Structure formats: structure tokens, C-alpha cells
Amino acid sequence: MKKRPDSKVPRTVFIKPADTIRAALALDQSVSSLDRSVGATGSVVPDFHAYCTLVDPSKNHNKFYTLQIVEAGGLFYLFKKWGRIGSAGQCSLTPAEGNSSKATIVREFHKTFKSKTGVDWAHRAGYSAQNKYQFHKGESKAVTSSVSVPTTAHACCLLGLFDEAIQLARQELDLRPSSSDTIQNLGYVTLARRALEESECMLRRAVKIPGTTMLAYANLGLCLSLQRGRSRLKEEKEVEELIAKVKGSAEVTRHQGAIWQYRNNLAKVWELDAADDDTGELIEDVVIVNDFASRLA
């Protein structure tokens, strides 16, 4: 993880579309970040896309929330994406293995939409509830300035453009499949997106390559810690061994090294978005990240 570049590069920002515009039901690009196969073959089920915003300067609210039902290979998924307007936000795709019952996912879609907006999906047009998200027809629009966006995964990741970073990292890996730096980059950007299965796979590949940096070992330790926090299936012994290997190394302790990145680019960002995570996993992950960073210090 290199020092943040000084030059200004545009972020992706989101604007509310005019109510007269009906946007196409495009599959959100974050779906591919979470599951490459679903992103490649999936599509949005007609009439099950929602883009909502909650804007209230007096309460420091400037947030978006997106819902989609995704169908891929006869299985259905509920996709959620939320965060501060102008940021990449957080996202989830559940259940991880998909569900053959569309009705089950539709019920979850309806339940989530009502909990966020205060109105039923059937009455979404023309109704709104105080202090709740407001539904907009169409969907968010990505807007960038005329300055070129980053062309490397690392630069995108530093700006919080995780989906773009993952796409670029995968492209780089296709071109250099044996490069430890390329494999490690994909491992980190998927970790930042909390796509932990792909992250673990990439980081385990990276640490097997001679000359891999200490960052790969540190990132693998954090990835395993996050998975253990969710499933309790990972062994603490392996995490302890990884911590012992990297503890005190310059790549971990220096300014904007691993500890700094974990606390500032992961934990702080995730904490800002934790309020809209219905599962409670995001705030648990914040605790895990901060604890892991402390153990490296």
C-alpha cells in the first residue's frame, strides 16, 4: 500500500435523477465485486430495483440506499448497497449460495424497503415518511469530471473506488497471473470490499510466491480474522503466526503502512456506514479490524 497520491482524481458521485426519467434496470457493478459469476450472468428482476436517499443537513444525513433482486442461473439474490452519497458505500449479496425461491427473496426485498422508507413497496410512488429514506424513480447516475480516472487498482482503492479497483485488479491478474504484486493487489481490494472468500484465495496464492511483501501476510491475517469473526471456523493459531511474522516490520508500522490503512481506510469508513447494516456484521468487523491493528503495533 503506497502513499496516497497528491494529484486530484475525480471521485464517482451520485445525483438524484429527474422523476420523469426511467433508467434501465442495470445490474449494479458491486454485484460483480462480491460474486464474479453472478455479476457476469445475473440480471435484475423486473420491478425490483429501488434507489433511495436520505438527505437532512440538520442531522448530517446525506446517504443513499439501493435494493435489487438479482437472478442468475435460476437462483435469486437480494443485493443491498448503502453509504454516504459520493462514496462507494457498502454492499451485500444474500444468500451467498442463492435461493431457488423467488417469493422468499421478494419478501425480504419488501421487508427491507419498508424498514428504510416507512412505506410499502406497492405504495412507493407518491408516498414518503418523515425521517426515512425517500424513493426515487429510476436509479443513481455516475458522474465524473473531464480529468481521467485512475488506471491502476491501487490508485482507485486509495480513493475508495473499490468496484473499479477490483475490476482493474482482475484485468491486471489476467495479464500477469504469476505476479505476486498483482495477486496481492486483488487480495487487498476484495478485502476492502469485504468479499472475503476471493480475498483469502488471492492472499494465500500471494504468500506462496517467494519474495512476497509483509503486507500480503498482514492482509491474510486480517482476512482470516474477519472470517473467523463471522463463522468461527478459522483457527486463531494461524492468525497468531501471521501476526508474529509481520509484527514490527516497516511495511506494517510506517506512516500509511498496514496499521494506518486498516484503521483509517477500513475501520473508519466502515463505521460511518454501519448504521444502515441490518445484520450488525459491519460494526463487528470494525471492532475486529481495530483489534487486529492493535495487535500488529
C-alpha positions, 0 to 999 in steps of 0.5 A, a space after each residue: 500500500 503506497 502513499 496516497 497520491 497528491 494529484 486530484 482524481 475525480 471521485 464517482 458521485 451520485 445525483 438524484 435523477 429527474 422523476 420523469 426519467 426511467 433508467 434501465 434496470 442495470 445490474 449494479 457493478 458491486 454485484 460483480 465485486 462480491 460474486 464474479 459469476 453472478 455479476 457476469 450472468 445475473 440480471 435484475 428482476 423486473 420491478 425490483 430495483 429501488 434507489 433511495 436517499 436520505 438527505 437532512 443537513 440538520 442531522 448530517 444525513 446525506 446517504 443513499 440506499 439501493 435494493 435489487 433482486 438479482 437472478 442468475 442461473 435460476 437462483 435469486 439474490 437480494 443485493 443491498 448497497 448503502 453509504 454516504 452519497 459520493 462514496 462507494 458505500 457498502 454492499 451485500 449479496 444474500 444468500 451467498 449460495 442463492 435461493 431457488 425461491 423467488 417469493 422468499 427473496 421478494 419478501 425480504 426485498 419488501 421487508 427491507 424497503 419498508 424498514 428504510 422508507 416507512 412505506 410499502 413497496 406497492 405504495 412507493 410512488 407518491 408516498 414518503 415518511 418523515 425521517 426515512 429514506 425517500 424513493 426515487 424513480 429510476 436509479 443513481 447516475 455516475 458522474 465524473 469530471 473531464 480529468 481521467 480516472 485512475 488506471 491502476 487498482 491501487 490508485 482507485 482503492 486509495 480513493 475508495 473506488 473499490 468496484 473499479 479497483 477490483 475490476 482493474 485488479 482482475 484485468 491486471 491478474 489476467 495479464 500477469 497471473 504469476 505476479 505476486 504484486 498483482 495477486 496481492 493487489 486483488 487480495 487487498 481490494 476484495 478485502 476492502 470490499 469485504 468479499 472475503 472468500 476471493 480475498 483469502 484465495 488471492 492472499 494465500 496464492 500471494 504468500 506462496 510466491 517467494 519474495 512476497 511483501 509483509 503486507 500480503 501476510 498482514 492482509 491474510 491475517 486480517 482476512 482470516 480474522 474477519 472470517 473467523 469473526 463471522 463463522 468461527 471456523 478459522 483457527 486463531 493459531 494461524 492468525 497468531 503466526 501471521 501476526 508474529 511474522 509481520 509484527 514490527 516490520 516497516 511495511 506494517 508500522 510506517 506512516 500509511 503502512 498496514 496499521 494506518 490503512 486498516 484503521 483509517 481506510 477500513 475501520 473508519 469508513 466502515 463505521 460511518 456506514 454501519 448504521 444502515 447494516 441490518 445484520 450488525 456484521 459491519 460494526 463487528 468487523 470494525 471492532 475486529 479490524 481495530 483489534 487486529 491493528 492493535 495487535 500488529 503495533 
